[in-house]
């Protein structure tokens, strides 16, 4: 989903980039300073989807792919 808007709906800590536009491969890379569960909203062509991811302790970024 190139061009999808991926936004952070919930996070265990403060995140500076709360929304980004996916690249040509439908991906964004998000800095995740705090371990825990992150919830995302993916908006594309008038539809919105929910996604979740778990960041493990010591992991500092996450690649989100909208497909």
C-alpha positions as CSV (number, residue, x, y, z in Angstrom):
1,X,0.0,0.0,0.0
2,X,2.4,2.7,-1.2
3,X,1.2,6.1,0.0
4,X,-0.8,4.7,2.9
5,X,-0.8,6.9,6.0
6,X,0.4,5.0,9.0
7,X,-0.2,6.6,12.4
8,X,0.5,5.5,15.9
9,X,-2.8,5.1,17.8
10,X,-1.4,3.9,21.1
11,X,2.2,3.4,22.5
12,X,3.7,2.7,25.9
13,X,5.7,5.9,25.7
14,X,6.1,9.2,23.8
15,X,6.8,8.8,20.0
16,X,7.9,11.8,18.0
17,X,6.7,10.8,14.5
18,X,3.1,9.9,15.2
19,X,2.2,9.6,11.5
20,X,4.1,8.9,8.2
21,X,3.3,8.2,4.6
22,X,4.4,4.7,3.4
23,X,7.1,4.5,0.8
24,X,6.9,2.7,-2.6
25,X,7.0,-0.7,-0.8
26,X,4.3,0.3,1.7
27,X,6.8,0.6,4.6
28,X,7.7,3.1,7.3
29,X,10.4,2.8,9.9
30,X,9.4,4.1,13.4
31,X,11.7,4.8,16.3
32,X,10.3,2.9,19.3
33,X,12.1,4.1,22.4
34,X,10.0,2.1,24.9
35,X,9.4,-1.7,24.8
36,X,5.7,-2.8,24.8
37,X,2.7,-3.0,22.6
38,X,2.1,-0.4,19.8
39,X,-1.2,0.1,18.0
40,X,-1.4,1.6,14.5
41,X,-4.0,2.9,12.2
42,X,-3.3,2.4,8.5
43,X,-5.4,4.6,6.1
44,X,-5.5,4.0,2.4
45,X,-8.0,4.8,-0.4
46,X,-10.7,5.8,2.1
47,X,-10.4,2.7,4.3
48,X,-8.7,2.4,7.7
49,X,-7.2,-0.8,9.2
50,X,-5.9,-1.5,12.7
51,X,-2.6,-3.2,13.3
52,X,-0.6,-4.0,16.5
53,X,3.1,-4.8,17.1
54,X,5.1,-5.7,20.1
55,X,8.5,-4.1,20.6
56,X,10.9,-6.2,22.6
57,X,13.3,-4.8,25.2
58,X,16.5,-3.6,23.4
59,X,14.7,-3.2,20.1
60,X,14.9,0.5,19.0
61,X,12.9,0.6,15.8
62,X,10.1,-1.1,14.0
63,X,9.4,-1.4,10.3
64,X,5.6,-1.3,9.6
65,X,4.5,-2.7,6.2
66,X,1.0,-1.9,4.9
67,X,0.0,-4.7,2.5
